[in-house]
Amino acid sequence: MSHSTRIDDIQPFHVMALLARAKELEAQGKDIIHMEIGEPDFPTPQPVVDAGIKAIREGDVHYTPALGLPGLREAIATFYKTRYDENVTSSQVVITPGASGALMLALGAIMQEGDEVLLADPGYPCNRNFVRFLSGTACSIPVDASSGFQLTLKHLQDNWTDKTRVVMVASPSNPTGTLLEKTELIKMAQYVKENDAYLIVDEIYHGLIYEQEVYTALSVDKNIIVINSFSKYFNMTGWRLGWMVAPEKLVSLMDKLSQNIFLAAPTPAQYAALAAFNPETIAILESHKEQFKKRRDFLLPALKKLGFRIEIEPQGAFYIYANCEKFTQDSYQFAYDLLEEIGVAITPGKDFGDNHANNYVRIAYTTSIGRLEEGVKRLKQYLINR
Ligand SMILES: Cc1ncc(COP(=O)(O)O)c(C=O)c1O
């Protein structure tokens, strides 16, 4: 029996094979420093856990409306006012199973078969796979440090065809942790509108921007589809809860799609998330953010000192995208060698695209300073002795 040929074009995460090997080594008693993991190491804040448990105890375990609990949609709309001074109505908010669910719904609602979607390489790998799954064409555009590893108006102009329907960006970006300049976003949003297309801005790493003034893409243009999630800043990856703010005309389409694909996002997670915006929870999350910043401020200079080239400093998320040309022409093999030889796990560039991927690795600071120090110590010994 044949299978869907779409799947043949979809790549697994290379880092998963690495992670499996790391687990094997751990089972043999080896100590592995995990600097590959793309999720916070902090537990979900207690008020959120308590709200989730309470909901389950009280029997709040049935389907919610496909667009989400009205109270949570309202709380998210209010969050935009509090955090960004942006007016969002709860009817624009769609609750989804993670940002992943939101990306799928957004693309599902706006894409036609054969449409082209512009995205940055390196970038979040699932996006091009979602596009493929929906029978579109992902057009990966090579980006580099000169644009902060972000798309620019020029990239859009140079790559636009009459099939281009969607542009996807993330700020801060995974894997680079870099931001999209507001002035550039304004120009891009204008261009996308003029060309009757859609712009999706993934703000999943919002809340983890360490110095810069934070703005949401909604302040630029209300037609932008903004993706967010409880996974990263809110430390809730496994609860599988995200959201999207979309123009109201798309929400009814997403409602229909969500009813059919997901029925709804997980109910206990939605009740738990009602406690995510409490001052007590936010205080815990802000202290976690402080720790991420301290880790970045330790790791960044330490990696540079070792000889990694950090072409542009990350302003957010919990990743450093490092050029490792000095050590290797094959970052995948390099990542494997580091794991086998010194028990340091990092993610090879090829998980994020094809653009000079062999020269880059992504190093995550999703572990304690103590463990990062140990990782740097091992790297130093290994890289010096080669
Ligand atoms: C840029 C980006 N978008 C979306 C996601 C999906 O996140 P989730 O489905 O856990 O909300 C991730 C996860 O790593 C990501 O890095």
The ligand as an ORCA input file, in Angstrom:
! r2SCAN-3c Opt
* xyz 0 1
  C       8.875     29.725     16.505
  C       8.003     28.649     17.070
  N       6.698     28.632     16.754
  C       5.888     27.681     17.224
  C       6.343     26.677     18.064
  C       5.365     25.630     18.547
  O       5.105     25.767     19.920
  P       3.882     25.170     20.702
  O       3.067     24.368     19.774
  O       4.456     24.375     21.839
  O       3.113     26.353     21.240
  C       7.696     26.661     18.432
  C       8.232     25.585     19.293
  O       9.408     25.445     19.508
  C       8.547     27.675     17.922
  O       9.854     27.720     18.221
*
